[in-house]
Amino acid sequence: MASTQEYLVSCGTTKTPAHLPVDRTRIPPGPPPSVAPLPDAAAAFRAAVTQPVGMPALEKLVQPGAKVTIGIQDGRATHYHPDDQDLRILGLPILLDLLGQYGVRPEDIQIKVANALHRMWTRKEMTHILGPKLPYTLGGRLACIDATDPDQFVNLGMTRRGMEVMVHRSVVESDLFIFMSVPGGFFQGGWKSILVGMSNWESIRYHHRPWPFASGHSVQDPKNSSFHKLLNEMGTLVEAELARRGHPPIMKIEGVLTTSSPQRFAAIDAGLITPVREMHIDMLLSQLVTDVEGQTDVLLMGMADGDGYSRLSVFNPIHCRNKALSGLFNAYHENPLVRKGGILIAANPFDPKFSLLNHPSYHTLYHEVLPALQDPVEVWDTYAEEYAHRPEFVHKYRNGFAFHGAHPCILYGQGLYALNHLGGVLAAGVPKENEGVARRMGFEPFPTVDAALSEAEARLGKDCTITYHQPLEEHSYFTRVHVNGKTA
């Protein structure tokens, strides 16, 4: 009898045992070492805005009487250390001081949280993002955007692919628009900050819908994904409108954090959006991507509760589905870690918990739609527009700190490629009372990891290969999967 080794696999708020056959189980290497931190992040920030890439220094871009808007990234990581550095906490006081030195009046500076379809934040919650003082000292100059208010947005027309480009008025009407962000992976950053974070449903719906003809390239794969290429195409309309108005291009201030804890800045640069993003890709690759030879038959992934959509709130079953089928499955470059027709096992109890404050439309979709209709494309085509405009969801988004009504349709649909690629998706560690929850989310439930592995072996053979890939709770990292000695 083949020997096994026991592992404790993340499962919701606890750990669950898994007994994996030694001769058929692969544990991918962890992420590469962290890059070195900057010796003085504040000095690096000041240097970046005085020597921006492809555009004049900050003091050349503003003058007394100028209207300046600073866009800031929405939220914080699910897991972070209180001593982690944050670009907004570091940079906002420096920017406000510099703009004041250059003659810009405080009342002419607005700070906008790029929350888009995410929920707005209470002033108290903003202390989680910006530290204890800034949310209160900034007063009315700090606000979340309202993606349901048509007066806040400008329609810049359509791209050649027929996609409407709509951005917050401040992006094109300010004398200078500055955006600060720190990508935690390859999905964030670049034009996404503007064309998602500072946009609305009418524009976001084009590139956030489930796409039945998806090529299979992960959105976390900077070389092959079409997502950022599409956003770059949309960005040309923004650049053209800024030029037409005689305004300078958007200044992007972007940072890279170390992966060591607490996290420190490894780079801070400013300038034109695309060049700044490209400057940081190699650094992100060097500390976030590990190489793996060959695909696996069975991919086992532990899954703790919590993600970016449930922070300071409740992790619900739609979050759980999205985290497994999109967040964890898509953590690859070149090729999926599991082969075509293979099986994914995600360990989570699928607790049916919801926040009626923050996720009312999730609760409604789960209880009213998904019991009868589970095809993600049909769910989108039938319900996304209704949920985007249903009056109670609009009211709760605008006034009640709820996610946009259509947001659960986006998350429910983002696992479509994984479902098309895989031969089965199994949920392990599911108590009997939650079996129906897992099934509603598209997973076959099993009480233990060992029971799910036995089912996978029954389908794929007793000699099937198993990869146990345990994501770090502190930060994401990704696999670059080589198939037959090639990465493409």
N, C-alpha and C positions, 0 to 999 in steps of 0.2 A: 504493500500500500504506500502510495506516494506521501512523503512528509508534507506537513503544512506549517505555516507560521501565522501566529495570531497578530492582528493589527487592530488598533482602536480607531474606528472611522468616525469622523464628525457626522452627527445626525441631529439636526435641529439645535436644541440647546444642550445636548449631551454627546456622549460617544457610544458607539455600538461595536461589538466585536465582529471581526471577519477573519475566517481561517482560510488562507490562500495557499494553494499548492506551490511549493518552493520551485519546482522544476518548470512551471509554466507561467510564473508571475514575474512581471517586470515592474520595477519602481523607477520612473524617470528621474534623472538627476534634478536636484533643486536649481534655483536660479543662479546665474553667475554672481560673482562678488559685486558689491555695490561700488559705484564710482566714488571718487573722493569728494568731500564737501568743499565749497568755497570758503576761504578764510574769513571773508567779511561780506555777508549777503547784502547788507544795506549799501555798502560801497559799490557792489556789483550792480545793484538796482539803479543807483544814481548814474553810474557809468553807462548803463544800457540806454537810458532815456536821453543822455547827452550825446551818444554815438549810435543812434538807431540804424538798422540795416536798410538801405535803400531810400531813406528819407532824411530831412533835416532834423537837427536836434530839437528837443521839446521847446526850448526858448525861442526858436525861430518860427514855430508853428502857431503861437498864440500872441496876443497883444491885449492891452487893457480893453475891457468891454467884450472880450470873446466869450462865447457860450461853449462850455466844455462838458461833455458827458463821459463818465468812466463806467464801463460795464464790468461787472465782476461775476465770476463763476458761481453757479448755484450750489449750495450745500457743501458738505464735507464728506470725507471717506467714511465708510461704515465703521471701520476700526482705525483709530488713530491714537497716538500718544499725546498727552497734554502738552508735551514739550516739542512736538513736531512744528517745524516752521511752516508758515502759511503766507502766500504771496500777498493776499489781501490785507492781512494784519500788518505785514512788513511794509507793503507798498503804498497803501492809501495815505498814511500820514506824510510820507515822503512826497508823493504826487501833490497833495494839497499844499504842502509847504512850498514846493517849487513853483506851482501855478500862481500862488500868492506872490512870490518873489518876481514873477514875470508880469504882474499887474492884473491877473484875473481875480475878480471879486468872488468871495465865498458864495454869494447868492447866485452867481452865474455858473456854479459847478453842481452838477447832478450826478448821483451814483445810482445806477440801475442794476438790480439783481437779475441775471439772465435765466430766469426760472421757466420761461415759455409755458409749456403744458404741465410742468411740475407745479406743485402747490406753492402758494405764497407762504411767507414765514412771519410769525408773530415777532414783535420787537424783542421779546425775551428769547425766542429761538434764534434770532440773528446773533445773539451773543455766543451761540454754539459755532457760528461761522466766522464771526469777526472779532471775537473776544468781548470782554465785559463792558468796554467803554464806548467804542465807535458807534454801535447802533443807537445809543442815546445822545451822544454828542453831535452826531450828524443830523438828527432830527428829521425834518421833512425833506431834506435833500437826498435821503436814502429811501428807495422804494423798490418793490418788486414790480415787474411789468405785468400788465393784464392782457393776456393773449386773446381774451374774448371781447375786447374793446376795439371796434374797427377804427375809431378815431386815433388810436395810438400807432397805426401802421400805415406804411406807404407801399403801394403796389408798383413794382418796378418793371412789370411786364413778364414775358415768358421766355424761357430758354428755347434753344432749337429743338429740344425734346418735348416742348409743350408743358413745362413745369413753371407754375407761377412763383415769382420771387417777391416775397413780402417781408419787410423788416421794420423794426420799431423806428418811429420817426426820428428819434434822437441819433440814430446811426447816420442818417444822411442830412439832417437839419442842423446838427451841432456844428460850430465852427471847427471843432476837433473832437473826434470820437476815439477814445482809448479803451482797449479791452485787456484785462489781466486774467490769465489762466495758467493752470499747471496740469497738463495731461497726466493721468495715472496709467495710461496705456496708449494704444494707437487709434482707438475709436474717437477719443477726444482731441481737442486742439484744432489748429488751423481754422478754416472757415466755418467749421461746425459751431464754434463759439457764437458766431453772428447769425448764421443761417438756420440754426436750430434754437440756440439760447435766446436770441433776440428776435425771434420770428413767432408766427402764429399758426393755428391749425390749418388755415387755408393754404399755406405754403408747405408746412411740415408733412402734411398728409401724403405728398407725392413720393417722398423718399423713406417714410417710416411705415409704409403699409407692407403686409405680407406679399411677397412677390413670387408667384408660382413658377417663374422661369429663372430663379436665382441660379447663378453659376456655381455656387459653392465656395467662393472665396470669402474667407472670414473678414468681417469689418475690422478686425484687429490686425489684419495683414496689410501693412502700409504699401507694399510693392504691388499687390495684386487686387486689392479691393477696389471696386468702382465707386464706393461711397464718397470718399474724399475727392475723387475725380469729378463726380457729379456736383459736389458742393463748390469745387473750384470753378466749374462752369457757371454756376449760379452767381458766384462771387464777381464774375466779370461785369454783371449788370449793376452790382453795388458800386464797383469801382468807376464805371461809366457815369453813374448818377452823381457821385461825389465830384468827379471832374467837371461835369456839366454845371454844377452849382458853384464851382470855383473853390471847393473845399479840399484840404489835403487828404491823402488816403488814411484809412484807419491805422492807428498805431497799435500794434499787438505787443504786449509785454508778456512773455511766456517763460516759465521756469521749469526746471527738471529737478526733482527731489531725489536724494539718495534712497536706497532701499534699506539702509541700516536704520536701527531705531535708537533714539528718536531721529526722525527724518530731517535732513539738512539740505539746503540748496546746493546742487552740483553745478547749475548753470542758470543764469538769468540774462535774457536777451530781449531786445526790443526792435521794432521796425515793421516792414511790410509782412503781411500775414503768412504767405507761402514760404518766403525765404527763412523766416524765423522758425517755422515748423520744420523745414528741411534741415536746418542747423542742428536740431535736437534729435532727429530720428536715429542717427548712429549711436548716440549716447543711450537712448532708451533701449535700442536693440542690445547693446553691450551688457546691460544689467537686468533685462527682463525676459530674454529669450534663451532657452536651452535646447540643444540639438538632441533628437531622438531618431534612432534608426528603425524604420519600418512601422507599419500600422499594427493594430492589435485587433483580435476578434471581439474581446469584451473589455469595455472601459468602465472601471469602478471609480466613482468620485464621491467623496464625502461632501456633505453640504450642510453647513451651519445655517441657522436662521439669520436673516439680515441681508440687506442689499441697499443700494443707493436710493431706492424708491420707498423704503420703509424706515429710514433713519428717523429717530425720535418719534416713531410710530409703531405700527404692527406689521409683521411679515405675514402676508396672506397667501393662499394657494396659487393665485395667478403670479405673484412674485416668485413663488417656488418653481413653477413651471418655467418662467422666463429665465431664472437663474440657472437652471439645469440645462435647458435646451438652447439657450442663447449665450448667456454669460460663460458657463463652464465649457460647454461643447465647442464654442467658437474661440477658445483660448489657444488657437493654433495659427501657424504660418504655413503656407504652401499646401499642406494636406491635413485633413482631420486625423486626430490621433487614433480613432477607431475606423476600421475599414468599411467600405460600402457593404451594407447588409449585416454589419456587426450589431452588437447589443451594448447599450448604455445602461448602467446601473447607477442610480443616484440615491444616496442614503439621506432620507428626511422623513419625518412622520406625517407631513402634509396636514398639519393642524388647521382646521377651518376657522381661523380667527380673522377678524376684519376690524379696521377702524372706521366707524361710520362718520367720524369727523373728517379724516384725511382721504378716505377711499370709498365714498358712497357709490360711485358708479361701478367700481370693482364688485362690491357686494351685490348690486343689482344684476350685473352681467353674470356673475356666478350663480345666482339663485333663479333668475328669470330666463336666461338664454341658454347657458351651457348644459343644463339637463337635457335639452332636446337637440341642440345644434352645436357641434364641436369642430366642424371644418373651419380652420382659421381664415381662409379666404372668404368663405360664405359669411362668417361672422362679421368680418370687416365690411363686405359689400352691403350687408343687410342692416347693420346697426351702427357703424362708425359715425356716419353723418347725423343720425338721430341722437346718439349719445353726445356728440359735440354740441348740439343745439338744444337739447332737452332743458327746459327752463330751470328745473330744480338743480340740475348739475351745473349750469352756468352760474346760478345764484351761489351755490356752495363753493365753486371755484373763486368767484369774485369776492365773496364776503365771509366764507367759512373755512378757509385754509384747506380746501380739498384739491386733489389732482383734477386736471381737466377731464371732462366727461368721457372723452374718447380715449384717454390714456390706457385703460385696460385692454382696449381693442388692439392697440399697438403692441403691448407686451404679450398678449395672448398669441399674436401672429408671428412674433419674432423667432419662434422655434420651428417654423415651417421647413427650412432646409434640413435641419437635424432630423425631423420626422421622415422626410423623403429619403435621406441618406441611410438611416438606420433600419435594421430589421426588427428591432424591438427596443422599447424604453421601459425599464423596470424600476420600481421604487422599492427600496429596502428600508426596514425599520418602521414599517407602517402598522400601527395597532389596528385591530379589527374594526373599531368604530370609525376609522378614517379611510378604510378601503375605498368607499364610494367617492371620497374626495380625490384620491389619487387617480381613480378611473376617469373622473370628470375632467381632470387635467391631462388625460391622455397616457397615463402610466399604468402598468400592471403592478398591483401591490403585492408585497411579500413581507412577512413579519420580521425576517432577519436578512442580513447580507448573505449568509450561507444558503438560505433557501432560494434567494434570487440567483446566486451562482449556480446552484443545482439546476435551475430552470434553463439558464443560459447554456450549460453543458449538455442538457437534454436536446436542445435545439441545434447547437453548433458542433457537438461532439466532445467526448471526454478529453481530447487533446487540444482543445481551443486555448489560445493564448489569452492571458489576462494582464491588463495594465492597471495598476492602482496609482492614480494621480491625485494627490492630495493638495489642493490649492492652499497657499498660505493665507492666514486670516489677516496678516498685516498689509499685504499688497498682492496684486495680481502678478502672475508671470505666465509665460507662454511657451509652447513647444513648437520648434521648427522640425517638421516630420519629413525625413528623407525616405523615399520609396525607391527601391532598387538602385540605391546609390545616388538618386537624384532628388532635388527638392521641388521639382515642378513636373 
